[in-house]
Amino acid sequence: MSFKEIPKVYDPEKVEERIYKFWIDRNAFHGVPNPDKKPYTIVIPPPNVTDRLHMGHAYNNTIQDILIRFKKMSGFETMWMPGTDHAGIATQTVVERNLKNNENKTRHDLGREKFVERVWEWKEKHGAIIIDQLKKLGCACDWERERFTMDEGLSTAVQEVFIKLYERGLIYKGQRIVNWDPASATALADDEVDHQEIHGKLYHIKYYFKDSKEFLVVATTRPETLLGDTAIAIAPDDTAKQHLLGKKAIIPFVNREVPIIADEHVDKEFGSGYVKVTPAHDPNDFEIGQRHNLDQIVMMDRDGNVAKCCTLVRGADHTDELPIPEFIAGVERFEARKRIVAELKQRGDIVKIEDHVHAVGHSYRSKVPIEPYLSEQWFVKMKPLAEKALEVVQNGKVKLYPEGRFEKTYEHWMTNIRDWCISRQLWWGHRIPAWYNEGGDIKVGADDPSTAEEKWTQDPDVLDTWFSSQLWPFSTLGWPEETEELKYFYPTNTLVTGADIIFFWVARMIMAGLEFRNDIPFDSVYFNGIVRDEHGKKMSKTAGNGIDPLEMVDLYSADAVRYTLLSLSSEGQDIFLGKKDFEIGRNFTNKLWNSFRFLSMHLNEEIIAKAQLEDVVTLQKAGKLDLADEWILSRYSTTLKRVSKGLEEFKFHDAVGALHAFFWREYCDWYLELSKPRMYGDDESLRQASLTVAVFTLKGILKLLHPLIPFITEEIWQLIGLPESESIMNVAWPAGDAQFENKDSEADAEFLQAMINAVRNIRGEMNVPPKNAAQLLISGADDHVAKLVQKYLPYFSQLANVDSVEASSTIARPELSAMAVVNKLEVFVPLSGLIDIEKEKQRLEKESIRLDKQVLGLSKKLGNEDFLKRAPQDVIDKEKKKLADWRLTLDKINENLQQLSG
């Protein structure tokens, strides 16, 4: 394509698919062990196979893509490991729902083997959708290495880790209180529970003493669990109740005797100071039960219903059944609460019911309230693993970014860590490699130990999804085999993720890496913010406020989506995003395209070939560069340093802000405009010098922008036909270009810009017709300023239609002139002959009267207390800003009137 054939309008729909294919065809994203280069590795936070690309994914993966492209251009052997997570509960739930909707069957109708086959079929059909969507966003993942958490190799790694942890005494099976999700019918780990404040009730219930009409009052939020009470506890320092220790109280409905005990957990100031102890249905009560050797009574089933009969647990091998009152047997837990309260009221055994705000755990997946439940599960002992993982963050070996924001959270989690429940009552996932014989013996190993003489059955449960995800940085590289990739690319370098999974995933990867590789899995973690809607609400399907990133890609382009997200971001803070915001990215890419088209009209192969660093240095040494050239090269050097620093320090907003200001305001609005006289002029040497600097700087801009907006920068790079590389991806980051910094040139050029802006403002405020050339007078100027403005009069002529400039130490202000102050110098523009003075005065007087009325009216509105009480704060703030703007404009109009009046 010749420069004459370059389309007037950039068409991303045609470009982006072609450019991505260009990269794929050339294997541009593939990294291999290379002893001549340092590796730079990122592992993608594997999205669930059930996922579709949402704006959070788009933001998170754009950041990763920026880092990979930046490091590749900086000379590293880069590798971005892609893949997906099998997402146990989420995927099983989707397939079960489809099975029910389409065939009216449950997984139990199919049986385990057939059901798991169905899940694999679903995964093969739908699991790659989000991967294809990431490609549309431009992600430079090493697709040859794409992994899935249930790949054969990763499954081997999972088994290996389970077996080794078991052999090291760090995995055990035991009866403990777990977070039971009745909707998904599985146990959850502590960090899979979302604690939400709810407005509930506090019930004050009478518990009578044995053989007495006297009673004590217990306050509880969960009266339905009283069927499982095995003690009443008081605080050891509650002297008023000490005489009751050793006495017996009677549990309502079941008439079971329970002891009154003292335990340090009890807060004597809460409620009545008496606490019902239900060891099988509350984690704190479980610990009390362990300290006092209390029985454990399970009074609910796994569906969240009151059981048909209670199970009394006495030790690991002995259980008894206890009856449950008929009116609540088999009843759903919250309905049972209503029935028990109603019955207690009828008996006169409710003293009072208070409103009570308290935190209730909810399943992160099903969103239903979890049920603390005594169950036999598999656990990992976490404290021995957490110690080293805490140390590497405290000593800075693993850094968390933005710095100073997340270290305390991490430390709190790791110092208060509890054993991790890793077994899940699901069919989809990694089967636990444990086997049982008829005698109840356990063998842990990868293979079935059954023989002709003895049958062993595998544990039916699967492992928590995070158990496999914690191995992601090294299992994806071939571990437990010592592959070349593992030796070269591990430890990885940067993890980009959300702070909401700092313990779910980040901490566990650090623990797993230290335990099985004796090294950290990455040296830096960047926590990106959440993408919210324009009102600050979290985007979600239920709220209906989500924005489909692919829809925005189709409307605006992938580059525009990426650029917009980065423009609105700031160091780990949340983004407030509306659909119209994507015009930011579209406008920027259009500006880039238009600046390229303008330059392309002046380019030829000779100019392109000469637009190299050494050519610019030669022109500079020969004194052939204009002030505008020296200035733009200096600003380019400064911008290059700011962008590099921003990307190195994960301050993406700083990098984008520096690039936007440099390209849009300095390069386009000033430099290209100042260069037009030379580009269109007859002096070929001036023209060549100007174009050399313009193309050299544009090349630098393309390189700096490429990690942010890869498609359009690749397209322009190839259209220009630059000789350095076929693809901009393989071009070196222009670190060597940062040698042109010249503060004197910057100061002179920016002084001239301020003068030009002052004249432009005067022309605009005084309604000077564009065709009328103005005179500029500068008072208070020294010799340097006087020579500078005279030398660069063409700048004033080009950008402000000024045909003469006079500057000296003292110039009297002419009559009927407009004035401004620039750098303490007085700037005068005589208006006589430029405008019709009387007509302009009349216009300004009318505008002054109109605006004065508006200011008066809005002032009264903001002084009205009724308005201030009723109106939302954001409306009041907008009105206040409007009033301030109007007042500034009115002051300026009156000032201009005064100038026109002599």
Secondary structure as UniProt FT lines:
FT   HELIX           3..5
FT   HELIX           12..25
FT   TURN            26..29
FT   TURN            35..36
FT   STRAND          39..43
FT   TURN            49..50
FT   HELIX           55..73
FT   TURN            74..75
FT   STRAND          77..81
FT   STRAND          83..85
FT   HELIX           88..103
FT   HELIX           107..110
FT   HELIX           112..126
FT   TURN            127..128
FT   HELIX           129..137
FT   HELIX           143..145
FT   STRAND          147..148
FT   TURN            149..150
FT   HELIX           152..167
FT   TURN            168..169
FT   STRAND          171..181
FT   TURN            182..185
FT   STRAND          186..188
FT   HELIX           190..192
FT   STRAND          193..209
FT   TURN            210..211
FT   STRAND          215..220
FT   HELIX           223..228
FT   STRAND          231..234
FT   TURN            236..237
FT   HELIX           239..244
FT   TURN            245..246
FT   STRAND          248..250
FT   TURN            252..254
FT   STRAND          257..262
FT   TURN            264..265
FT   TURN            268..269
FT   TURN            271..272
FT   STRAND          275..277
FT   TURN            279..280
FT   HELIX           283..292
FT   STRAND          296..300
FT   TURN            302..303
FT   STRAND          305..313
FT   STRAND          319..323
FT   TURN            326..330
FT   HELIX           333..347
FT   STRAND          350..363
FT   TURN            364..366
FT   STRAND          371..380
FT   HELIX           383..394
FT   TURN            395..396
FT   STRAND          399..401
FT   TURN            403..404
FT   HELIX           407..415
FT   STRAND          420..421
FT   STRAND          423..424
FT   STRAND          434..436
FT   TURN            438..439
FT   STRAND          442..444
FT   STRAND          457..458
FT   STRAND          462..463
FT   HELIX           465..469
FT   TURN            470..471
FT   HELIX           472..475
FT   TURN            476..480
FT   HELIX           484..489
FT   STRAND          494..498
FT   HELIX           499..501
FT   HELIX           502..507
FT   HELIX           508..516
FT   STRAND          524..528
FT   STRAND          531..533
FT   TURN            534..535
FT   TURN            541..544
FT   HELIX           549..556
FT   HELIX           558..568
FT   TURN            571..572
FT   STRAND          575..577
FT   HELIX           579..581
FT   HELIX           582..600
FT   TURN            601..602
FT   HELIX           605..610
FT   HELIX           613..621
FT   TURN            622..623
FT   HELIX           627..648
FT   TURN            649..650
FT   HELIX           652..660
FT   HELIX           661..672
FT   HELIX           673..680
FT   HELIX           684..705
FT   TURN            706..708
FT   HELIX           710..720
FT   TURN            723..724
FT   HELIX           728..730
FT   HELIX           735..737
FT   TURN            738..739
FT   HELIX           743..765
FT   TURN            766..767
FT   TURN            770..771
FT   STRAND          774..779
FT   HELIX           783..791
FT   HELIX           793..800
FT   STRAND          802..808
FT   STRAND          817..822
FT   TURN            823..824
FT   STRAND          825..830
FT   TURN            833..834
FT   HELIX           837..862
FT   HELIX           865..870
FT   HELIX           873..900
//
